[in-house]
């Protein structure tokens, strides 16, 4: 499953995606990895709820694709 990360405040897409991946891996969501088409983070569908909650707490803007 693909989660799109929306940059804000002039952040680069790569920086925002890398930050999201680090946050998810720090929370032991091992399925998270970078997508081939930036600004996507790939996850297992089973992790969706936890991923969305985690990224919301980190104040990242996400879209499920």
VMD Tcl script that draws the C-alpha trace (Angstrom):
set ca {
  {0.00 0.00 0.00}
  {1.26 3.47 -0.82}
  {1.09 6.47 1.52}
  {1.82 9.83 -0.09}
  {3.55 12.44 2.06}
  {2.79 16.09 1.35}
  {5.72 18.43 2.03}
  {5.14 21.79 3.65}
  {7.19 24.85 4.55}
  {9.54 24.40 1.61}
  {10.81 20.98 2.72}
  {12.12 18.78 -0.05}
  {10.07 15.73 -0.94}
  {13.03 13.44 -0.29}
  {13.56 14.91 3.19}
  {9.88 14.52 4.12}
  {9.72 10.90 2.90}
  {12.96 9.97 4.66}
  {11.67 11.57 7.87}
  {8.39 9.63 7.62}
  {10.24 6.35 7.08}
  {12.50 7.03 10.06}
  {9.49 7.83 12.27}
  {7.72 4.62 11.23}
  {10.80 2.44 11.67}
  {11.47 3.99 15.09}
  {7.92 2.88 16.00}
  {8.80 -0.67 14.87}
  {6.66 -0.59 11.73}
  {9.11 -2.72 9.79}
  {7.10 -2.79 6.57}
  {7.78 0.89 5.85}
  {10.16 1.71 3.02}
  {10.58 4.29 0.30}
  {8.60 3.97 -2.90}
  {10.02 4.09 -6.39}
  {7.96 7.17 -7.14}
  {8.56 9.90 -4.63}
  {6.92 11.16 -2.36}
  {5.57 7.72 -1.44}
  {6.13 5.47 1.55}
  {5.22 1.81 1.01}
  {3.66 -0.19 3.84}
  {1.80 -3.43 4.38}
  {-1.98 -2.95 4.36}
  {-2.20 -4.52 7.84}
  {-0.15 -1.60 9.22}
  {-2.36 1.14 7.74}
  {-4.18 2.22 10.90}
  {-1.01 2.36 12.98}
  {0.87 4.19 10.21}
  {-1.82 6.86 9.87}
  {-1.99 7.39 13.63}
  {1.80 7.60 13.89}
  {2.19 10.07 11.03}
  {-0.70 12.21 12.30}
  {1.01 12.47 15.71}
  {4.17 13.57 13.87}
  {2.05 16.25 12.11}
  {2.79 14.93 8.64}
  {0.18 15.39 5.93}
  {-0.59 12.08 4.26}
  {-2.82 10.68 1.56}
  {-3.56 6.98 1.11}
  {-3.21 5.91 -2.51}
}
mol new
graphics top color blue
foreach p $ca { graphics top sphere $p radius 0.5 }
foreach p [lrange $ca 0 end-1] q [lrange $ca 1 end] { graphics top cylinder $p $q radius 0.2 }
display resetview
